[in-house]
Amino acid sequence: MKKYWKTILISLIILTTIGSYYIQQAMAKNVSFKIETTNGDKGEIDNLILHATYQSDEIYRSLDISKDGSTNKSESFIGELKGRYYPVMFQKYIQEHRKFMRGKEANPSQYFEDEDRLIYTIFSNKEGRGGSFTLQIDILDKNTNESSSFEINMPDQVRYDWINERDVYVENGKIKILATSNLNDEEELHLYTVDENKKELEQDSIIAKIESDEVSRASIDIFNDNKKIQNENYFLYMVEKYKYLEDGEREIISSPMYLYNYLNNEQKEWTIPAELKPYKHWIILQEKDIFIPVRSTNGLVLNRYNIEKNQWEEPINFIYPSINAKEKPSLQITDGKLYLVDRVSGGHLFLIGDLRTGESLYEGKIIIENKEKLDADYSLYIEQIYNNIH
């Protein structure tokens, strides 16, 4: 009898969980957003899709917001559990290169793309924690739709609990993979260089190595945009050492930053001005510029450091009626433009700014369409902004 009661109890828990899920999702599906233009060129948003996460209490939804409204992207309970929603760029890849994309992860940090090729990299460990790894590289010729692949066995003495790809850079027949690894809570930042023609690992450079102890903790932060597939000549990283105080706050012991040049394999320490240190986790690296956004009383100040000139440029000010919200502004810098979403009174501001002139090209508001469903405490975080030109 105990066996039957146990089965019934488990079934009730599953049904309650699924039922609760669908009630929450049904409520969340009724929430829709739209963009209202307030100033500037409407053509700037004609082909834009804002992939966003909506949160209200325990409800999370993936949304695609465009000038035509919003679309809920979490299709089903099983799909939500598996996390199989693919961002726009991967939907495009799957449509155009279905065979090549089969079984691959939707992680931009594992890909390189140019006009002719799409390259995918993945480290695999078939032995479990502390095992040896293989590196697989798949290459698609986009002109012929033909693909090839090869696998490299990492040296037996190189054993980790995990290896995470962080960036892929390709130049002159060399595939360089930036990755973090961990073994027994000791973290390392590697740059693996693969000779594409010889199909072999040419070099494994350990760029940074950290170890936590009983008193202090340490972490490696990389500031390149890991949500976009791009071939940057530089990457910026920070090795932060800290300890926790009794109130749970962090006390920073040290946090040096380093700028690495892929082209000549050189790195140098990069110093951030003291007044900008509180905003170091907001840093954005884009091509040859390092941007540090800072909220002001009437908008946003975008501080800019030019790597090639080795100097700070004049800050750019974007003026708008900001409020003291719990959300950080969502920022993306692409092709000389700033895309900014920030909480303002009555919704979220959506601003597109020209980084060359410092002028606002477009201003609008992302507002909830069905205001009867409005939760004053909701959050809207913009994960990525895509140009949906096919």
C-alpha positions in Angstrom: 0.0 0.0 0.0 2.9 2.3 0.8 4.2 1.8 -2.7 0.8 3.0 -4.2 0.6 6.1 -1.9 4.2 7.0 -2.9 3.3 6.8 -6.6 0.1 8.9 -6.0 2.0 11.5 -4.0 4.7 11.8 -6.8 2.0 12.1 -9.4 0.2 14.9 -7.4 3.5 16.8 -7.1 4.1 16.6 -10.8 0.6 17.6 -11.7 0.7 20.6 -9.2 4.1 21.7 -10.6 2.9 21.5 -14.2 -0.5 23.1 -13.3 1.2 26.0 -11.5 3.6 26.5 -14.4 0.8 26.7 -17.0 -1.2 29.1 -14.8 1.8 31.4 -14.5 2.6 31.1 -18.2 -1.0 31.8 -19.1 -0.8 35.0 -17.0 2.5 36.0 -18.6 1.3 35.3 -22.1 -1.3 38.0 -21.7 1.5 40.5 -21.3 2.6 42.2 -24.5 4.8 45.2 -25.3 5.1 47.7 -28.1 7.5 50.5 -29.1 6.1 54.0 -29.2 8.2 56.5 -31.2 8.6 59.8 -29.5 11.4 61.4 -31.5 13.8 60.7 -34.4 13.9 58.5 -37.5 11.4 55.7 -37.3 13.3 53.9 -40.0 16.0 53.1 -37.4 13.7 50.4 -35.9 12.2 49.0 -39.1 14.2 45.7 -38.9 15.2 45.6 -35.2 14.2 42.8 -32.9 14.8 43.2 -29.2 15.2 39.8 -27.5 14.1 40.4 -23.9 13.4 38.7 -20.6 10.2 39.7 -18.7 10.1 39.0 -15.0 7.3 39.5 -12.6 7.5 37.8 -9.2 8.4 34.2 -10.2 7.3 34.5 -13.8 9.9 34.6 -16.5 9.2 34.9 -20.2 11.3 35.2 -23.4 10.0 37.9 -25.7 10.9 39.3 -29.1 9.9 42.9 -29.3 9.7 44.8 -32.6 7.9 47.9 -34.0 4.9 45.6 -34.6 4.6 44.4 -31.0 5.9 41.5 -29.0 5.9 37.7 -29.4 6.3 35.2 -26.6 9.0 32.7 -27.4 8.6 30.0 -24.7 6.4 27.6 -26.6 5.8 24.8 -24.1 6.5 23.4 -20.7 9.0 20.9 -22.1 10.6 23.5 -24.3 11.0 25.8 -21.4 12.6 23.1 -19.3 15.1 22.3 -22.1 15.7 25.9 -22.8 15.4 25.3 -26.5 14.5 28.8 -27.6 17.1 29.9 -30.1 17.9 33.7 -30.5 17.3 35.2 -33.9 20.8 34.7 -35.2 20.7 31.0 -34.5 17.2 30.7 -36.0 18.7 32.1 -39.1 21.6 29.7 -39.0 19.3 26.7 -38.5 17.1 27.8 -41.5 20.0 28.3 -43.8 22.4 25.6 -42.6 20.2 23.0 -40.9 22.5 20.1 -41.5 25.6 21.9 -40.1 23.7 23.3 -37.1 22.3 19.9 -36.0 23.2 19.1 -32.4 25.2 22.3 -31.9 24.9 24.7 -28.9 23.4 28.2 -29.3 26.4 29.9 -27.7 27.9 32.8 -29.7 31.2 32.3 -27.8 31.8 29.0 -29.6 31.5 30.5 -33.2 33.4 32.5 -35.7 31.8 33.9 -38.9 32.9 35.9 -41.9 31.5 36.2 -45.4 32.6 32.8 -46.5 32.7 30.5 -43.4 31.0 29.6 -40.2 33.3 27.8 -37.6 32.1 26.0 -34.5 34.3 24.9 -31.6 33.6 22.7 -28.6 35.6 21.1 -25.8 34.2 17.7 -24.7 35.1 15.6 -21.7 34.0 12.0 -21.9 35.6 10.8 -18.7 33.8 13.0 -16.1 35.4 15.5 -13.6 39.2 15.7 -13.8 39.2 13.9 -17.2 41.0 14.6 -20.4 39.4 16.7 -23.2 39.0 16.7 -26.9 38.5 19.8 -29.0 36.2 19.5 -32.0 36.2 22.1 -34.8 33.5 22.1 -37.5 33.9 24.4 -40.5 31.1 25.3 -43.0 31.8 26.8 -46.4 28.8 29.1 -46.8 29.2 29.4 -50.6 29.0 25.6 -51.2 27.2 24.6 -48.0 29.8 21.8 -47.6 31.3 21.2 -44.2 34.3 19.5 -42.7 35.4 18.8 -39.2 38.4 17.5 -37.2 39.1 16.6 -33.6 42.2 17.2 -31.5 43.0 15.1 -28.4 44.3 17.4 -25.7 47.4 16.1 -23.9 46.7 13.4 -21.3 48.3 15.4 -18.5 45.9 18.3 -19.2 42.9 17.4 -17.1 40.1 19.7 -15.9 36.6 19.6 -14.4 35.3 21.8 -17.2 36.4 24.0 -20.0 34.2 26.9 -21.2 34.7 28.6 -24.6 34.6 32.4 -24.3 35.7 33.7 -27.7 36.9 32.4 -31.1 39.3 34.5 -33.2 40.5 33.4 -36.7 43.3 35.0 -38.7 45.8 33.7 -41.3 45.1 30.0 -40.8 45.1 30.2 -37.0 42.0 29.5 -34.9 42.5 31.0 -31.5 40.0 29.9 -28.8 39.8 31.9 -25.5 38.5 29.6 -22.7 38.3 29.3 -19.0 39.0 26.0 -17.2 38.6 24.8 -13.7 40.2 22.0 -11.7 39.6 21.7 -7.9 38.4 25.3 -7.7 41.5 26.5 -9.5 40.5 28.6 -12.5 42.7 29.4 -15.5 42.3 31.6 -18.6 43.7 29.9 -21.7 44.3 30.9 -25.3 44.4 27.7 -27.5 46.0 28.2 -30.9 45.1 25.7 -33.6 46.8 25.4 -37.0 43.9 25.0 -39.3 45.9 23.5 -42.1 47.8 21.0 -40.0 44.7 20.3 -37.9 46.7 20.3 -34.7 47.1 22.2 -31.4 50.0 24.6 -31.9 50.0 26.3 -28.5 48.2 26.3 -25.2 49.0 29.6 -23.4 47.8 30.1 -19.8 47.1 33.8 -19.6 45.9 34.0 -16.1 45.6 31.6 -13.2 43.7 32.1 -9.9 43.1 30.1 -6.7 40.7 30.7 -3.9 41.6 30.0 -0.3 39.8 30.0 3.1 40.0 33.8 3.4 39.7 35.2 -0.1 38.0 34.4 -3.4 39.0 35.2 -6.9 37.4 35.4 -10.3 38.2 36.1 -14.0 35.9 38.6 -15.8 36.0 39.0 -19.6 34.5 42.2 -21.0 34.1 41.3 -24.7 30.4 40.9 -25.7 29.7 37.2 -25.4 26.3 37.5 -27.0 27.5 38.4 -30.4 29.7 36.5 -33.0 32.4 38.9 -33.9 36.2 38.9 -34.7 37.7 41.5 -32.3 41.4 42.1 -32.4 41.5 42.6 -28.6 40.0 41.2 -25.4 39.9 42.8 -22.0 39.9 40.8 -18.8 40.1 41.4 -15.0 41.5 39.2 -12.3 39.6 40.2 -9.2 40.5 39.0 -5.7 38.1 39.7 -2.8 36.7 38.5 0.5 33.3 38.5 2.0 32.6 40.6 5.1 30.2 39.7 7.9 27.3 41.6 6.3 27.8 39.6 3.0 29.3 42.5 1.1 32.5 42.0 -0.9 35.7 43.7 0.0 37.9 44.0 -3.1 41.6 43.1 -2.4 42.9 43.7 -5.9 41.4 43.9 -9.4 44.0 44.4 -12.1 42.8 44.6 -15.8 44.7 43.4 -18.8 44.3 44.1 -22.5 45.3 41.3 -24.9 46.1 41.9 -28.6 45.3 38.8 -30.7 47.3 40.1 -33.7 50.7 40.1 -31.9 49.9 38.0 -28.9 50.9 40.8 -26.5 49.2 41.8 -23.3 49.5 44.8 -21.1 48.0 46.0 -17.9 45.2 48.5 -18.5 44.4 51.1 -15.8 40.9 52.4 -15.2 40.6 55.9 -13.7 39.7 55.9 -10.0 36.4 57.7 -10.6 35.2 55.0 -13.0 36.2 52.0 -10.9 32.8 51.6 -9.4 31.4 51.1 -12.9 34.1 48.6 -14.1 31.5 45.7 -14.4 29.6 47.8 -16.9 32.6 47.9 -19.3 31.9 47.2 -23.0 34.7 46.4 -25.5 33.8 47.1 -29.1 36.5 46.9 -31.9 39.2 49.4 -30.9 37.2 51.2 -28.1 36.5 50.5 -24.5 33.2 52.1 -23.3 32.2 52.7 -19.6 28.6 53.9 -19.2 27.7 55.8 -16.1 24.2 56.9 -15.1 23.8 60.6 -14.5 21.0 62.6 -12.9 19.6 63.3 -16.4 20.6 60.4 -18.5 23.8 58.5 -19.4 27.4 59.5 -19.8 29.4 57.2 -22.1 33.1 57.3 -21.3 35.3 56.1 -24.2 39.0 54.9 -24.4 40.6 54.4 -27.8 43.0 51.4 -27.6 45.0 52.3 -30.8 45.4 56.0 -29.8 46.0 55.0 -26.2 43.9 57.8 -24.9 40.5 58.8 -23.4 38.1 60.6 -25.8 35.6 63.2 -24.9 32.6 61.6 -23.0 29.3 61.4 -24.9 26.2 62.5 -23.0 22.7 61.1 -23.8 20.0 63.2 -22.1 16.8 61.6 -21.0 14.6 61.5 -17.9 16.2 58.6 -16.0 14.8 57.4 -12.7 16.5 55.5 -9.8 15.3 52.0 -10.9 16.4 48.6 -9.6 17.3 47.6 -13.1 20.6 48.3 -14.8 20.3 49.9 -18.2 20.6 47.4 -21.1 23.3 48.6 -23.5 24.6 47.3 -26.8 27.2 48.9 -29.1 27.1 47.8 -32.8 28.4 49.5 -36.0 29.1 52.8 -34.4 25.7 53.0 -32.7 24.6 52.8 -29.1 21.3 50.9 -28.4 20.1 51.8 -24.9 17.1 50.6 -22.9 16.5 52.1 -19.4 13.7 52.3 -17.0 11.9 55.6 -17.1 8.5 56.8 -15.7 5.7 54.9 -17.4 7.8 52.3 -19.1 11.3 51.8 -20.6 13.1 54.3 -22.8 14.6 52.9 -26.1 17.3 55.2 -27.5 19.6 54.8 -30.5 22.6 57.1 -30.5 25.3 57.9 -33.0 28.7 57.4 -31.4 30.5 59.6 -34.0 28.4 62.7 -33.5 27.0 62.0 -30.0 23.5 62.7 -31.3 20.3 60.7 -30.6 19.1 59.1 -33.9 15.9 57.6 -32.4 13.9 57.8 -29.1 10.9 55.8 -28.1 9.3 54.0 -25.3 8.7 50.3 -24.7 5.3 50.1 -23.0 3.0 47.4 -21.9 0.0 47.2 -24.3 -2.5 45.7 -21.9 -2.2 48.0 -19.0 -4.7 46.0 -16.9 -2.0 43.3 -16.6 0.6 45.9 -15.5 2.7 44.9 -12.5 4.5 47.9 -11.1 7.3 45.7 -9.9 8.0 44.0 -13.3 11.5 44.0 -14.9 12.3 44.0 -18.6 15.9 43.1 -19.5 17.1 43.3 -23.1 19.3 40.3 -23.8 20.2 41.2 -27.4 19.2 43.5 -30.2 19.2 42.0 -33.7 18.9 43.5 -37.2 16.4 41.1 -38.8 17.3 41.8 -42.4 17.1 38.5 -44.5 
